[in-house]
Amino acid sequence: MAPLPPVDTSTPPPMLPRAARERMRICAEEWEKHKRASRAAQPLWREFATECLTR
């Protein structure tokens, strides 16, 4: 198996919207529920969290 290429650290990863710990926990629980309920392709956590935290 070929080694993975080095990670590009020239730009920081996008930040999630600021949210209270309680809101983050609610979104995480919702994410887990969606993952368990569906076998279909799920959005990435960062995409899901960005949408969830801005509601």
C-alpha positions in Angstrom: 0.0 0.0 0.0 1.3 3.4 -1.0 1.8 6.0 1.8 -0.6 8.9 2.0 0.6 12.3 0.7 1.5 14.9 3.4 -1.4 17.0 4.7 -1.6 20.5 3.3 -1.2 22.9 6.2 -0.8 26.1 4.2 -4.4 27.2 5.1 -6.3 26.5 8.3 -9.4 24.3 8.1 -12.7 26.2 8.0 -14.2 27.1 11.4 -17.6 26.0 12.7 -20.0 28.7 13.8 -19.6 29.7 17.4 -22.2 27.9 19.6 -22.8 27.1 23.2 -21.7 23.7 24.4 -25.4 22.7 24.9 -26.1 23.5 21.2 -23.1 21.6 20.1 -24.2 18.5 22.1 -27.7 18.7 20.6 -26.2 18.8 17.1 -23.9 15.8 17.9 -26.9 13.8 19.1 -28.9 14.7 16.0 -25.9 13.7 13.8 -25.6 10.3 15.6 -29.4 9.7 15.2 -29.1 10.5 11.4 -26.2 8.1 11.0 -27.9 5.3 12.7 -31.3 5.7 10.9 -30.0 6.0 7.4 -27.6 3.9 5.2 -27.7 6.6 2.5 -24.7 8.8 2.1 -24.5 11.4 4.9 -23.0 14.9 4.6 -19.6 15.4 6.3 -19.8 16.4 10.0 -18.5 19.9 9.3 -21.3 20.5 6.7 -23.9 19.1 9.0 -22.6 21.0 12.0 -22.5 24.3 10.1 -26.1 24.0 9.1 -27.2 22.7 12.6 -25.4 25.3 14.6 -26.8 28.2 12.6 -30.4 27.1 13.1 
